[in-house]
Amino acid sequence: MLEECIFCRIIAGKIPADVVYADDQVFAFKDINPAAPVHILLIPREHLATFNDFEPRHKELIGHIALVLKKIAADQGLAEKGYRVLVNCGPESGQVVYHLHYHLLGGRPLGALLP
């Protein structure tokens, strides 16, 4: 845990969060500034600053994250109509918090990101 990392502090219970899912590898909670009716952040418990910090040893974690995102989407009623999973990596992507996090967005039409 990095004491100065807001997401590490949320995982440690030092900052309250509306928790949606938690296990020994990941932690998911509702975004406090949602961009869609459903906007959940999923973070690994291990502090990884960006997507670029994944290493071969993280293969199981990466698969686990995908399965948990799928489960949360289903639990939130998004599986039928669709949802978006987004990861920002680095300053030009818009990453603000440097603890790897996945945005799960849904509950309304989101439109295409690319033409």
C-alpha positions as CSV (number, residue, x, y, z in Angstrom):
1,M,0.0,0.0,0.0
2,L,1.2,3.5,-0.8
3,E,-0.1,5.8,1.9
4,E,-0.3,8.8,-0.6
5,C,-2.4,6.7,-3.1
6,I,-6.2,7.5,-2.7
7,F,-7.1,4.0,-4.1
8,C,-4.8,2.3,-1.7
9,R,-6.4,4.3,1.1
10,I,-9.9,3.2,-0.1
11,I,-8.8,-0.5,-0.1
12,A,-7.5,0.0,3.4
13,G,-10.8,1.4,4.6
14,K,-9.3,4.8,5.4
15,I,-11.6,6.5,2.9
16,P,-15.2,5.4,2.6
17,A,-16.5,3.9,-0.6
18,D,-19.7,2.4,-1.9
19,V,-18.2,-1.1,-2.4
20,V,-19.7,-3.3,-5.1
21,Y,-17.3,-6.3,-5.0
22,A,-14.2,-7.3,-3.0
23,D,-12.0,-10.3,-2.8
24,D,-8.3,-11.0,-2.1
25,Q,-7.1,-9.7,-5.5
26,V,-9.5,-6.9,-6.5
27,F,-11.7,-4.2,-5.1
28,A,-14.7,-2.5,-6.9
29,F,-16.7,0.5,-5.9
30,K,-19.0,3.1,-7.4
31,D,-17.3,6.2,-8.9
32,I,-18.1,9.3,-6.9
33,N,-18.4,11.3,-10.1
34,P,-20.2,8.9,-12.4
35,A,-20.1,9.4,-16.2
36,A,-23.0,7.0,-16.7
37,P,-25.9,5.6,-14.6
38,V,-23.6,2.7,-13.7
39,H,-19.9,3.7,-13.3
40,I,-17.9,1.3,-11.2
41,L,-14.1,1.4,-10.7
42,L,-12.3,-1.9,-10.3
43,I,-8.8,-1.9,-8.9
44,P,-6.2,-4.5,-8.1
45,R,-5.3,-4.7,-4.4
46,E,-1.7,-4.7,-5.5
47,H,-0.5,-1.2,-6.3
48,L,0.3,-1.0,-10.0
49,A,0.5,2.6,-11.2
50,T,-0.5,2.0,-14.8
51,F,-1.5,-0.7,-17.2
52,N,2.2,-0.7,-18.3
53,D,3.1,-2.1,-15.0
54,F,1.6,-5.5,-15.7
55,E,4.3,-8.2,-15.9
56,P,4.1,-11.9,-16.9
57,R,3.5,-12.8,-13.3
58,H,0.2,-10.9,-13.4
59,K,-1.4,-13.3,-16.0
60,E,-3.8,-14.8,-13.4
61,L,-4.7,-11.4,-12.0
62,I,-5.5,-10.1,-15.5
63,G,-7.8,-13.0,-16.2
64,H,-9.4,-12.6,-12.7
65,I,-10.1,-8.9,-13.4
66,A,-11.8,-9.8,-16.7
67,L,-14.1,-12.4,-15.0
68,V,-14.9,-10.0,-12.1
69,L,-15.8,-7.2,-14.6
70,K,-18.1,-9.6,-16.4
71,K,-19.7,-10.7,-13.1
72,I,-20.2,-7.1,-11.9
73,A,-21.7,-6.1,-15.3
74,A,-24.2,-9.0,-15.0
75,D,-25.0,-8.2,-11.4
76,Q,-25.7,-4.6,-12.4
77,G,-28.0,-5.7,-15.2
78,L,-25.7,-4.6,-18.0
79,A,-24.9,-7.9,-19.7
80,E,-28.0,-7.9,-22.1
81,K,-27.8,-4.3,-23.4
82,G,-24.1,-3.8,-23.2
83,Y,-21.4,-1.9,-21.3
84,R,-18.0,-0.4,-21.7
85,V,-14.7,-1.3,-19.9
86,L,-12.1,1.5,-20.1
87,V,-8.6,1.8,-18.9
88,N,-6.6,5.0,-19.1
89,C,-2.8,4.6,-19.2
90,G,-0.6,7.7,-18.7
91,P,-1.1,11.4,-18.9
92,E,-2.2,11.7,-22.5
93,S,-5.0,9.2,-21.9
94,G,-6.5,11.2,-19.1
95,Q,-5.3,9.0,-16.3
96,V,-5.5,11.1,-13.1
97,V,-5.1,8.5,-10.3
98,Y,-1.9,6.5,-10.7
99,H,-3.3,3.2,-9.3
100,L,-4.4,1.0,-12.2
101,H,-8.2,1.1,-12.5
102,Y,-10.8,-0.1,-14.8
103,H,-14.0,1.9,-15.5
104,L,-17.1,-0.2,-16.0
105,L,-19.7,2.0,-17.6
106,G,-23.3,1.3,-18.6
107,G,-27.0,1.9,-18.1
108,R,-27.4,4.2,-21.1
109,P,-26.3,4.3,-24.8
110,L,-22.6,5.3,-24.7
111,G,-22.0,5.9,-28.3
112,A,-19.0,4.9,-30.4
113,L,-15.5,6.1,-29.3
114,L,-14.2,5.7,-32.8
115,P,-15.7,6.6,-36.1
